[in-house]
Amino acid sequence: MEITFDTGYLDRLTQMIVEAPLVMLDVVERSVLPAIRRMAGSTLAVEPAVWGGGKRRWNSQRQLRAFWASHGSFGRGPEFEYDPPYVRTHDLVNKWSVMLGMGNMNVDYGMLGPSPMGLAATAGLDMRAGQDLTISLFNPSDATVFVQGKWQQLMHQDTGWPTVMNTAQVIALEGNDLLAIGWQTGIAERFRQVKGL
């Protein structure tokens, strides 16, 4: 009596396990990053209404005096001097990006326009390397920390600028759910392909 065993299925299953990190990266690019870009874009990249008047709240009298003594530059130089009336440049909201990182490599997915696909693979991110994958919100503007960051000034609070911390917490909770759902559906879809169903 001879028993034969088709190892093709096991080979395909092994291949699926090897490809699982790539499936996850595809899920992140297809589902998670676009959703995070939408959430962050609808909060952090939207300017509140311009201050409607009234008394401005400063963090201290010293801050107020320093602002006027330096013409609003706070020692950064004449190119940053304030020339009333204040006009928004929109730089702060236009510089927000969603970054996908692994190890010491980051890929910038931006915030505006259609969600780019395939940037991670093009940049050489390889989840099979066993490093953690991070998704972060980034803004290179010097003003971010004072307008939307951990040192948000009272005047910016009063104007209605959202904080990065509050937005990031909401996005992290939603992002975790998206990752879990994406993983389940992505792997299930790949598993059906392996089984030939």
Backbone as ProteinMPNN parsed JSONL, in Angstrom:
{"seq_chain_A": "MEITFDTGYLDRLTQMIVEAPLVMLDVVERSVLPAIRRMAGSTLAVEPAVWGGGKRRWNSQRQLRAFWASHGSFGRGPEFEYDPPYVRTHDLVNKWSVMLGMGNMNVDYGMLGPSPMGLAATAGLDMRAGQDLTISLFNPSDATVFVQGKWQQLMHQDTGWPTVMNTAQVIALEGNDLLAIGWQTGIAERFRQVKGL", "coords_chain_A": {"N_chain_A": [[0.84, -1.162, 0.0], [0.477, 2.215, -0.77], [0.862, 5.489, 0.316], [0.211, 8.711, -0.557], [1.0, 12.128, -0.187], [-0.05, 15.317, -0.735], [1.967, 17.973, -0.747], [1.697, 20.493, -1.616], [-0.26, 22.233, -0.627], [0.718, 22.784, 1.963], [3.086, 24.028, 1.245], [2.054, 26.31, 0.01], [0.783, 27.446, 2.203], [2.964, 27.965, 3.871], [4.204, 29.881, 2.266], [2.275, 31.872, 2.426], [2.517, 32.639, 5.089], [5.068, 33.705, 5.071], [4.589, 35.861, 3.398], [2.826, 37.371, 4.888], [3.602, 39.784, 6.339], [3.858, 41.547, 4.161], [1.28, 41.566, 3.193], [0.07, 42.851, 5.314], [1.281, 45.374, 5.162], [0.21, 46.225, 2.761], [-2.471, 46.399, 3.525], [-2.262, 48.469, 5.383], [-1.508, 50.602, 3.701], [-3.665, 50.666, 1.899], [-6.035, 50.879, 3.445], [-5.716, 51.871, 6.157], [-3.906, 54.163, 6.262], [-5.161, 56.056, 4.417], [-7.542, 56.57, 5.874], [-6.539, 57.646, 8.266], [-5.276, 59.91, 7.25], [-7.537, 61.305, 6.387], [-8.898, 61.73, 8.848], [-6.992, 63.222, 10.362], [-6.605, 65.319, 8.603], [-9.097, 66.539, 8.639], [-9.156, 67.738, 11.068], [-6.574, 68.709, 12.222], [-5.524, 70.02, 9.996], [-7.172, 72.129, 9.471], [-8.024, 75.441, 9.721], [-9.142, 77.382, 12.491], [-11.707, 79.898, 12.885], [-10.706, 83.281, 12.314], [-9.45, 85.29, 14.957], [-11.931, 86.97, 16.7], [-11.804, 89.363, 17.965], [-11.744, 91.312, 20.992], [-10.302, 90.877, 24.254], [-7.081, 89.554, 24.227], [-5.756, 86.554, 25.566], [-2.783, 86.113, 27.231], [-0.026, 84.023, 28.136], [1.536, 85.07, 30.095], [2.446, 88.27, 31.524], [5.032, 88.86, 30.95], [5.464, 87.408, 28.582], [3.777, 88.815, 26.84], [5.042, 91.362, 26.858], [7.521, 90.586, 25.739], [6.724, 89.79, 23.203], [5.869, 92.225, 21.997], [8.204, 93.75, 22.28], [9.977, 92.411, 20.645], [8.825, 92.677, 18.234], [7.157, 90.578, 17.603], [8.812, 88.508, 16.853], [10.116, 87.036, 18.742], [12.894, 86.813, 19.134], [13.803, 85.429, 16.908], [14.72, 86.733, 14.716], [14.793, 89.442, 12.238], [13.323, 88.7, 9.957], [11.139, 87.382, 10.87], [9.594, 89.205, 12.081], [6.66, 90.776, 13.304], [4.173, 92.398, 11.53], [1.69, 94.389, 11.917], [-1.55, 94.607, 10.268], [-2.201, 91.265, 11.474], [-1.853, 88.509, 9.286], [-2.84, 85.393, 8.237], [-0.673, 82.82, 7.072], [-1.145, 80.246, 6.332], [0.681, 78.249, 6.438], [1.07, 76.533, 8.646], [-1.175, 74.723, 8.717], [-0.929, 73.614, 6.199], [1.385, 72.131, 6.243], [1.126, 69.7, 7.523], [1.668, 66.203, 7.794], [1.259, 62.68, 7.249], [3.169, 60.138, 8.437], [4.801, 57.108, 7.634], [6.671, 54.802, 9.259], [9.621, 52.795, 9.797], [12.069, 51.32, 11.656], [14.841, 53.321, 11.054], [13.777, 54.641, 8.918], [11.524, 56.715, 7.179], [8.453, 57.348, 5.502], [6.802, 59.794, 3.729], [3.476, 60.492, 3.518], [2.013, 62.703, 3.117], [-0.748, 65.053, 3.425], [-2.666, 66.241, 1.974], [-4.635, 65.94, -1.01], [-5.012, 63.002, -3.207], [-4.656, 59.751, -1.69], [-1.476, 58.426, -1.717], [-0.242, 55.397, -3.176], [1.809, 52.51, -2.691], [4.17, 53.71, -1.881], [5.67, 52.854, 0.318], [6.841, 50.399, -0.439], [8.315, 51.302, -2.622], [10.093, 52.964, -1.299], [11.515, 51.107, 0.062], [10.696, 49.961, 2.456], [10.435, 47.163, 4.439], [8.516, 44.929, 5.909], [9.163, 42.426, 6.682], [11.509, 42.512, 7.957], [11.274, 42.526, 10.635], [10.989, 44.76, 12.24], [9.345, 47.345, 14.137], [6.395, 48.89, 12.926], [5.481, 52.192, 12.444], [3.054, 54.765, 12.612], [2.794, 58.118, 12.197], [1.963, 61.537, 13.016], [3.084, 64.507, 11.577], [4.567, 67.716, 11.629], [6.607, 70.132, 10.391], [6.675, 72.815, 11.057], [7.772, 75.554, 13.017], [5.936, 76.808, 14.62], [4.067, 74.948, 15.413], [4.204, 73.609, 17.965], [3.447, 75.63, 19.707], [0.977, 76.491, 18.81], [-0.652, 74.239, 18.244], [0.459, 72.251, 19.725], [2.13, 70.737, 22.609], [2.732, 72.953, 24.134], [0.664, 74.732, 23.787], [-0.541, 77.959, 23.408], [-2.534, 80.214, 25.385], [-4.001, 82.077, 23.87], [-4.279, 80.77, 21.442], [-5.697, 78.566, 22.18], [-8.076, 79.853, 22.884], [-8.86, 80.757, 20.39], [-9.552, 78.425, 19.159], [-7.954, 76.427, 18.104], [-7.25, 73.053, 17.378], [-5.708, 70.524, 19.44], [-2.724, 68.609, 18.995], [-2.336, 66.398, 20.632], [-4.933, 65.63, 21.582], [-6.187, 65.06, 19.131], [-4.473, 63.071, 18.126], [-4.881, 61.013, 19.981], [-7.543, 60.24, 19.496], [-7.272, 59.432, 16.826], [-5.43, 57.358, 17.143], [-6.897, 55.433, 18.579], [-8.951, 54.863, 16.727], [-7.338, 54.109, 14.578], [-6.104, 51.768, 15.559], [-8.301, 50.026, 15.613], [-8.854, 49.963, 12.87], [-6.509, 48.752, 11.932], [-6.711, 46.195, 13.127], [-9.098, 45.185, 11.982], [-8.398, 45.377, 9.297], [-6.207, 43.61, 9.215], [-7.454, 41.157, 9.805], [-9.26, 40.892, 7.624], [-7.514, 41.12, 5.445], [-5.676, 38.977, 5.779], [-7.507, 36.867, 5.822], [-8.514, 37.002, 3.228], [-6.175, 36.427, 1.796], [-5.706, 33.85, 2.75], [-7.877, 32.455, 1.707], [-7.129, 32.506, -0.955], [-4.864, 30.903, -0.866], [-5.949, 28.45, -0.114], [-7.352, 27.999, -2.31], [-10.009, 28.597, -2.64]], "CA_chain_A": [[0.0, 0.0, 0.0], [1.263, 3.442, -0.893], [0.109, 6.698, 0.675], [0.866, 9.932, -1.051], [0.516, 13.332, 0.47], [0.21, 16.514, -1.536], [2.55, 19.015, 0.105], [1.473, 21.803, -2.245], [-1.022, 23.089, 0.281], [1.634, 23.233, 3.015], [4.003, 24.989, 0.622], [1.308, 27.566, -0.165], [0.561, 27.988, 3.544], [4.26, 28.525, 4.274], [4.385, 31.103, 1.487], [1.362, 32.867, 2.978], [3.098, 33.121, 6.345], [6.198, 34.555, 4.676], [4.049, 37.068, 2.779], [1.905, 38.057, 5.797], [3.975, 41.191, 6.563], [3.574, 42.327, 2.958], [-0.175, 41.726, 3.174], [-0.242, 43.879, 6.306], [1.715, 46.662, 4.61], [-0.799, 46.574, 1.763], [-3.652, 46.81, 4.289], [-1.966, 49.786, 5.951], [-1.556, 51.605, 2.632], [-4.983, 50.71, 1.247], [-7.146, 51.189, 4.339], [-5.427, 52.603, 7.386], [-3.351, 55.493, 6.009], [-6.159, 57.009, 3.91], [-8.467, 56.954, 6.952], [-5.81, 58.53, 9.182], [-5.109, 61.184, 6.548], [-8.836, 62.001, 6.425], [-9.18, 62.173, 10.217], [-6.061, 64.296, 10.721], [-6.861, 66.444, 7.711], [-10.343, 67.221, 8.996], [-8.994, 68.444, 12.341], [-5.328, 69.459, 12.341], [-5.24, 70.829, 8.807], [-8.261, 73.092, 9.273], [-7.837, 76.605, 10.578], [-10.354, 77.93, 13.087], [-12.005, 81.265, 12.457], [-9.77, 84.3, 12.786], [-9.835, 85.883, 16.238], [-12.997, 87.938, 16.479], [-11.631, 90.581, 18.753], [-11.776, 91.132, 22.436], [-8.998, 90.844, 24.909], [-6.274, 88.344, 24.029], [-5.138, 86.004, 26.778], [-1.377, 85.753, 27.112], [0.359, 83.127, 29.229], [2.087, 85.917, 31.155], [2.756, 89.641, 31.112], [6.386, 88.795, 30.367], [5.286, 86.97, 27.207], [3.196, 89.947, 26.117], [6.107, 92.367, 26.663], [8.515, 90.042, 24.81], [6.139, 89.814, 21.863], [5.916, 93.574, 21.435], [9.6, 94.216, 22.244], [10.675, 91.779, 19.51], [7.936, 92.795, 17.067], [6.551, 89.283, 17.333], [9.76, 87.497, 16.364], [10.634, 86.297, 19.894], [14.326, 86.583, 18.997], [14.152, 84.611, 15.731], [15.317, 87.573, 13.682], [13.886, 90.41, 11.617], [12.442, 88.107, 8.944], [9.951, 86.876, 11.55], [8.931, 90.288, 12.793], [5.224, 90.941, 13.121], [3.819, 93.675, 10.936], [0.227, 94.422, 11.961], [-2.387, 93.603, 10.9], [-1.804, 89.869, 11.288], [-2.473, 87.777, 8.174], [-2.42, 83.984, 8.266], [0.038, 82.33, 5.878], [-1.661, 78.888, 6.13], [1.804, 77.303, 6.463], [0.897, 75.526, 9.697], [-2.116, 73.673, 8.324], [-0.501, 72.983, 4.941], [2.6, 71.326, 6.426], [0.858, 68.433, 8.201], [1.886, 64.974, 7.032], [1.177, 61.384, 7.912], [4.415, 59.434, 8.144], [4.879, 55.676, 7.903], [8.078, 54.586, 9.575], [10.129, 51.501, 10.237], [13.487, 51.519, 11.943], [15.21, 54.728, 10.889], [13.267, 55.084, 7.626], [10.161, 57.254, 7.19], [7.872, 57.668, 4.205], [5.848, 60.879, 3.898], [2.255, 60.318, 2.73], [1.357, 63.988, 2.995], [-2.059, 65.175, 4.042], [-3.597, 66.769, 0.989], [-4.695, 65.221, -2.283], [-5.321, 61.571, -3.113], [-3.721, 58.963, -0.899], [-0.534, 57.713, -2.588], [-0.103, 53.963, -2.935], [3.066, 51.899, -3.085], [5.352, 54.468, -1.469], [6.479, 52.078, 1.261], [7.648, 49.447, -1.207], [9.266, 52.083, -3.416], [11.123, 53.467, -0.384], [12.276, 49.98, 0.586], [10.227, 49.458, 3.749], [10.182, 45.726, 4.366], [8.02, 44.501, 7.216], [9.728, 41.121, 7.039], [12.741, 42.758, 8.704], [10.987, 42.329, 12.053], [10.983, 46.015, 12.983], [8.017, 47.9, 14.37], [5.85, 49.833, 11.965], [4.874, 53.31, 13.148], [2.323, 55.772, 11.847], [2.869, 59.327, 13.012], [1.574, 62.827, 12.46], [4.294, 65.328, 11.601], [4.504, 69.065, 11.089], [7.914, 70.745, 10.633], [6.555, 74.236, 11.379], [8.195, 75.954, 14.365], [4.776, 77.285, 15.371], [3.183, 73.841, 15.789], [4.22, 73.311, 19.397], [2.79, 76.718, 20.425], [-0.386, 76.678, 18.322], [-1.407, 72.99, 18.354], [1.251, 71.264, 20.442], [2.077, 70.6, 24.066], [2.843, 74.278, 24.749], [-0.337, 75.579, 23.148], [-0.742, 79.217, 24.113], [-3.923, 80.501, 25.734], [-4.669, 82.783, 22.767], [-4.607, 79.785, 20.405], [-6.802, 77.797, 22.779], [-9.273, 80.686, 22.769], [-9.251, 80.847, 18.975], [-10.173, 77.152, 18.8], [-7.037, 75.497, 17.448], [-7.238, 71.717, 17.992], [-4.37, 70.108, 19.865], [-2.216, 67.371, 18.405], [-2.52, 65.293, 21.579], [-6.327, 65.167, 21.541], [-6.425, 64.476, 17.808], [-3.692, 61.837, 18.008], [-5.521, 59.968, 20.787], [-8.718, 59.769, 18.753], [-6.783, 58.731, 15.643], [-4.797, 56.105, 17.578], [-7.953, 54.463, 18.89], [-9.576, 54.471, 15.461], [-6.318, 53.421, 13.787], [-5.946, 50.403, 16.081], [-9.438, 49.249, 15.109], [-8.657, 49.769, 11.429], [-5.438, 47.75, 11.761], [-7.23, 44.87, 13.492], [-10.052, 44.772, 10.949], [-7.63, 45.196, 8.061], [-5.422, 42.38, 9.338], [-8.358, 40.015, 9.699], [-9.774, 40.751, 6.251], [-6.39, 40.906, 4.528], [-5.177, 37.604, 5.937], [-8.583, 35.955, 5.408], [-8.531, 37.018, 1.764], [-4.972, 35.703, 1.335], [-5.879, 32.451, 3.12], [-8.793, 31.877, 0.7], [-6.347, 32.303, -2.179], [-3.986, 29.748, -0.644], [-6.769, 27.239, -0.111], [-7.924, 27.829, -3.636], [-11.465, 28.691, -2.532]], "C_chain_A": [[0.893, 1.236, 0.0], [0.361, 4.618, -0.553], [0.893, 7.899, 0.156], [0.211, 11.137, -0.382], [0.918, 14.526, -0.383], [0.709, 17.617, -0.617], [2.35, 20.413, -0.491], [0.74, 22.769, -1.341], [-0.127, 23.633, 1.389], [2.636, 24.25, 2.472], [3.314, 26.343, 0.452], [1.057, 28.236, 1.183], [1.853, 28.627, 4.078], [4.508, 29.849, 3.564], [3.492, 32.221, 2.022], [1.927, 33.471, 4.264], [4.266, 34.063, 6.051], [5.693, 35.897, 4.126], [3.151, 37.878, 3.705], [2.323, 39.506, 6.086], [3.701, 42.076, 5.349], [2.084, 42.564, 2.8], [-0.564, 42.847, 4.139], [0.153, 45.263, 5.8], [0.725, 47.154, 3.558], [-2.077, 47.069, 2.444], [-3.448, 48.22, 4.851], [-2.082, 50.855, 4.868], [-2.95, 51.757, 2.033], [-6.08, 51.24, 2.159], [-6.799, 52.157, 5.462], [-4.929, 54.026, 7.107], [-4.357, 56.47, 5.407], [-7.134, 57.48, 4.991], [-7.791, 57.912, 7.929], [-5.592, 59.895, 8.532], [-6.409, 61.986, 6.582], [-9.118, 62.557, 7.82], [-8.285, 63.348, 10.612], [-6.314, 65.537, 9.874], [-8.106, 67.223, 8.084], [-10.244, 67.953, 10.332], [-7.743, 69.32, 12.336], [-5.072, 70.395, 11.167], [-6.37, 71.797, 8.47], [-8.05, 74.241, 10.25], [-9.16, 77.026, 11.204], [-10.581, 79.351, 12.571], [-10.957, 82.221, 13.031], [-10.336, 84.925, 14.055], [-10.816, 87.018, 16.001], [-12.869, 89.214, 17.275], [-11.738, 90.278, 20.228], [-10.367, 91.045, 22.977], [-8.317, 89.493, 24.674], [-5.732, 87.873, 25.368], [-3.705, 85.607, 26.452], [-1.039, 84.846, 28.279], [0.954, 83.905, 30.398], [2.29, 87.323, 30.608], [4.133, 89.693, 30.457], [6.307, 88.372, 28.895], [4.747, 88.114, 26.336], [4.26, 90.998, 25.832], [7.148, 91.876, 25.664], [8.0, 90.062, 23.38], [6.287, 91.192, 21.244], [7.341, 94.097, 21.344], [10.349, 93.642, 21.043], [9.885, 91.886, 18.218], [7.403, 91.433, 16.636], [7.512, 88.194, 16.917], [10.297, 86.61, 17.483], [12.099, 85.906, 19.703], [14.736, 85.761, 17.799], [14.741, 85.437, 14.594], [14.294, 88.443, 12.986], [12.944, 89.813, 10.577], [11.156, 87.548, 9.549], [9.166, 87.976, 12.252], [7.492, 90.448, 12.349], [4.946, 92.332, 12.571], [2.298, 93.764, 10.889], [-0.362, 94.992, 10.682], [-1.93, 92.186, 10.544], [-2.575, 89.227, 10.133], [-1.95, 86.347, 8.228], [-1.75, 83.6, 6.955], [-0.445, 80.939, 5.47], [-0.541, 77.837, 6.114], [1.572, 76.182, 7.471], [-0.02, 74.399, 9.239], [-1.667, 72.948, 7.058], [0.715, 72.074, 5.099], [2.36, 69.997, 7.136], [1.065, 67.256, 7.26], [1.602, 63.765, 7.9], [2.404, 60.615, 7.468], [4.278, 57.951, 8.513], [6.349, 55.372, 8.116], [8.373, 53.168, 10.011], [11.63, 51.66, 10.452], [13.826, 52.999, 11.833], [14.734, 55.292, 9.551], [11.826, 55.555, 7.773], [9.727, 57.572, 5.774], [6.756, 58.682, 4.448], [4.665, 60.681, 2.958], [1.469, 61.617, 2.589], [0.024, 64.01, 3.712], [-3.105, 65.563, 3.003], [-3.562, 65.927, -0.28], [-4.999, 63.751, -2.097], [-4.24, 60.821, -2.339], [-2.783, 58.183, -1.816], [-0.427, 56.24, -2.199], [1.286, 53.505, -3.366], [4.318, 52.638, -2.652], [6.265, 53.662, -0.556], [7.386, 51.104, 0.521], [8.706, 50.174, -2.024], [10.414, 52.578, -2.547], [11.956, 52.343, 0.213], [11.864, 49.522, 1.975], [9.882, 47.983, 3.591], [9.79, 45.233, 5.747], [8.574, 43.144, 7.628], [11.008, 41.276, 7.839], [12.531, 42.645, 10.211], [11.024, 43.603, 12.879], [9.548, 46.518, 13.129], [7.651, 48.894, 13.277], [5.179, 50.944, 12.757], [4.141, 54.214, 12.162], [2.313, 57.008, 12.728], [2.372, 60.54, 12.245], [2.776, 63.743, 12.611], [4.016, 66.693, 10.996], [5.825, 69.754, 11.421], [7.856, 72.219, 11.033], [6.982, 74.503, 12.818], [7.006, 76.339, 15.242], [3.919, 76.153, 15.927], [3.087, 73.634, 17.289], [3.48, 74.38, 20.201], [1.331, 76.896, 20.023], [-1.22, 75.41, 18.545], [-0.721, 71.945, 19.221], [1.148, 71.334, 21.949], [2.228, 71.925, 24.8], [1.848, 75.244, 24.113], [-0.612, 76.81, 24.018], [-2.231, 79.486, 24.327], [-4.664, 81.171, 24.577], [-5.074, 81.809, 21.658], [-5.703, 78.828, 20.893], [-8.112, 78.55, 22.585], [-9.786, 80.762, 21.334], [-9.898, 79.548, 18.507], [-9.269, 76.198, 18.04], [-7.094, 74.135, 18.145], [-5.814, 71.357, 18.416], [-4.009, 68.775, 19.218], [-2.516, 66.191, 19.327], [-3.946, 64.755, 21.534], [-6.633, 64.471, 20.221], [-5.722, 63.138, 17.675], [-4.322, 60.702, 18.817], [-6.734, 59.385, 20.076], [-8.271, 58.935, 17.556], [-6.15, 57.395, 16.024], [-5.842, 55.038, 17.891], [-8.613, 53.952, 17.611], [-8.6, 53.677, 14.597], [-6.09, 51.993, 14.244], [-7.074, 49.5, 15.599], [-9.272, 48.952, 13.623], [-7.574, 48.725, 11.143], [-5.951, 46.344, 12.047], [-8.186, 44.344, 12.418], [-9.325, 44.493, 9.639], [-6.812, 43.916, 8.068], [-6.314, 41.164, 9.14], [-8.85, 39.815, 8.265], [-8.658, 40.474, 5.26], [-5.864, 39.485, 4.578], [-6.241, 36.606, 5.497], [-8.647, 35.864, 3.886], [-7.35, 36.225, 1.193], [-5.112, 34.207, 1.617], [-6.821, 31.752, 2.127], [-8.048, 31.616, -0.597], [-5.458, 31.068, -2.044], [-4.77, 28.452, -0.698], [-7.38, 26.987, -1.465], [-9.434, 27.908, -3.622], [-12.003, 29.82, -3.385]], "O_chain_A": [[1.92, 1.288, 0.678], [-0.753, 4.733, -1.062], [2.087, 8.051, 0.416], [-0.979, 11.134, -0.065], [2.092, 14.708, -0.706], [-0.048, 18.136, 0.203], [2.798, 21.402, 0.088], [1.059, 23.957, -1.282], [-0.205, 24.815, 1.721], [2.99, 25.212, 3.154], [3.908, 27.39, 0.714], [1.114, 29.461, 1.288], [1.819, 29.707, 4.667], [4.963, 30.817, 4.173], [3.903, 33.38, 2.067], [1.82, 34.677, 4.49], [4.426, 35.092, 6.707], [6.302, 36.94, 4.365], [2.748, 38.982, 3.339], [1.463, 40.387, 6.077], [3.347, 43.244, 5.507], [1.661, 43.622, 2.333], [-1.411, 43.684, 3.827], [-0.588, 46.226, 6.001], [0.437, 48.348, 3.474], [-2.691, 48.037, 1.997], [-4.35, 49.055, 4.799], [-2.69, 51.901, 5.094], [-3.363, 52.867, 1.698], [-6.961, 51.971, 1.707], [-7.504, 53.141, 5.688], [-5.469, 54.988, 7.653], [-4.41, 57.619, 5.843], [-7.51, 58.651, 5.021], [-8.405, 58.884, 8.37], [-5.712, 60.924, 9.197], [-6.389, 63.2, 6.781], [-9.526, 63.709, 7.965], [-8.768, 64.351, 11.137], [-6.244, 66.663, 10.366], [-8.171, 68.434, 7.871], [-11.148, 68.706, 10.692], [-7.843, 70.542, 12.435], [-4.466, 71.453, 11.337], [-6.508, 72.23, 7.326], [-7.916, 74.031, 11.456], [-10.191, 77.029, 10.53], [-9.722, 79.92, 11.897], [-10.4, 81.982, 14.102], [-11.55, 85.069, 14.204], [-10.561, 87.916, 15.199], [-13.765, 90.058, 17.244], [-11.814, 89.121, 20.642], [-9.383, 91.13, 22.242], [-8.907, 88.435, 24.896], [-5.306, 88.676, 26.198], [-3.454, 84.855, 25.51], [-1.705, 84.9, 29.313], [0.89, 83.465, 31.546], [2.303, 87.541, 29.396], [4.366, 90.469, 29.531], [7.014, 88.928, 28.055], [5.225, 88.334, 25.223], [4.377, 91.475, 24.703], [7.615, 92.651, 24.829], [8.761, 90.324, 22.448], [6.764, 91.33, 20.118], [7.659, 94.827, 20.406], [11.238, 94.288, 20.488], [10.235, 91.259, 17.218], [7.223, 91.173, 15.446], [7.091, 87.068, 16.651], [10.868, 85.553, 17.216], [12.502, 84.8, 20.064], [15.912, 85.419, 17.671], [15.213, 84.875, 13.606], [13.088, 88.23, 13.113], [11.87, 90.364, 10.338], [10.196, 87.273, 8.83], [8.182, 87.701, 12.939], [7.157, 90.279, 11.177], [5.44, 93.327, 13.103], [1.676, 93.279, 9.944], [0.295, 95.817, 10.048], [-1.361, 91.941, 9.48], [-3.791, 89.382, 10.02], [-0.739, 86.128, 8.26], [-2.19, 83.993, 5.874], [-0.168, 80.504, 4.352], [-0.791, 76.67, 5.812], [1.846, 75.017, 7.184], [0.337, 73.228, 9.366], [-2.0, 71.778, 6.871], [1.044, 71.322, 4.181], [3.306, 69.234, 7.333], [0.69, 67.302, 6.088], [1.694, 63.823, 9.126], [2.653, 60.457, 6.273], [3.721, 57.597, 9.552], [7.179, 55.652, 7.251], [7.511, 52.448, 10.516], [12.361, 52.078, 9.554], [13.169, 53.837, 12.452], [15.241, 56.32, 9.101], [11.006, 54.889, 8.405], [10.528, 58.01, 4.948], [5.872, 58.455, 5.273], [4.83, 60.7, 1.738], [0.384, 61.63, 2.007], [-0.297, 63.117, 4.496], [-4.286, 65.246, 3.147], [-2.559, 65.277, -0.575], [-5.22, 63.292, -0.976], [-3.071, 61.207, -2.337], [-3.243, 57.363, -2.611], [-0.515, 55.893, -1.021], [1.865, 54.055, -4.303], [5.424, 52.238, -3.016], [7.489, 53.77, -0.641], [8.574, 51.004, 0.828], [9.85, 49.728, -2.113], [11.564, 52.613, -2.986], [13.001, 52.602, 0.811], [12.599, 48.771, 2.616], [9.118, 47.61, 2.701], [10.627, 45.131, 6.643], [8.467, 42.754, 8.791], [11.544, 40.292, 8.349], [13.494, 42.664, 10.977], [11.085, 43.533, 14.106], [8.663, 46.162, 12.351], [8.497, 49.637, 12.778], [4.384, 50.665, 13.654], [4.57, 54.393, 11.023], [1.874, 56.952, 13.876], [2.361, 60.57, 11.014], [3.419, 63.755, 13.661], [3.323, 66.813, 9.986], [6.141, 69.947, 12.595], [8.895, 72.814, 11.321], [6.601, 73.77, 13.731], [7.064, 76.21, 16.464], [3.117, 76.384, 16.832], [1.987, 73.497, 17.825], [2.939, 74.08, 21.266], [0.531, 77.4, 20.811], [-2.367, 75.494, 18.985], [-1.267, 70.861, 19.429], [0.209, 71.91, 22.5], [1.885, 72.013, 25.979], [2.148, 76.422, 23.921], [-0.88, 76.695, 25.214], [-3.074, 79.042, 23.548], [-5.831, 80.864, 24.332], [-6.1, 82.005, 21.006], [-6.524, 78.35, 20.109], [-9.121, 77.975, 22.178], [-10.992, 80.824, 21.095], [-10.697, 79.553, 17.57], [-9.75, 75.264, 17.4], [-6.999, 74.067, 19.37], [-4.842, 71.826, 17.825], [-4.868, 67.939, 18.938], [-2.902, 65.117, 18.865], [-4.144, 63.542, 21.456], [-7.266, 63.415, 20.2], [-6.302, 62.176, 17.171], [-4.299, 59.55, 18.383], [-6.925, 58.169, 20.061], [-8.82, 57.864, 17.3], [-6.314, 56.407, 15.309], [-5.687, 53.878, 17.511], [-8.806, 52.748, 17.442], [-8.981, 52.694, 13.962], [-5.902, 51.099, 13.419], [-6.841, 48.352, 15.221], [-9.516, 47.833, 13.173], [-7.708, 47.916, 10.225], [-5.663, 45.409, 11.299], [-8.087, 43.19, 12.002], [-9.599, 43.504, 8.959], [-6.728, 43.219, 7.057], [-5.969, 40.249, 8.393], [-8.852, 38.694, 7.756], [-8.832, 39.682, 4.335], [-5.634, 38.862, 3.542], [-5.917, 35.6, 4.866], [-8.813, 34.78, 3.327], [-7.499, 35.459, 0.24], [-4.681, 33.384, 0.809], [-6.593, 30.602, 1.753], [-8.302, 30.616, -1.268], [-5.315, 30.287, -2.985], [-4.304, 27.463, -1.266], [-7.871, 25.893, -1.742], [-10.086, 27.344, -4.501], [-13.212, 30.047, -3.416]]}, "name": "protein", "num_of_chains": 1, "seq": "MEITFDTGYLDRLTQMIVEAPLVMLDVVERSVLPAIRRMAGSTLAVEPAVWGGGKRRWNSQRQLRAFWASHGSFGRGPEFEYDPPYVRTHDLVNKWSVMLGMGNMNVDYGMLGPSPMGLAATAGLDMRAGQDLTISLFNPSDATVFVQGKWQQLMHQDTGWPTVMNTAQVIALEGNDLLAIGWQTGIAERFRQVKGL"}
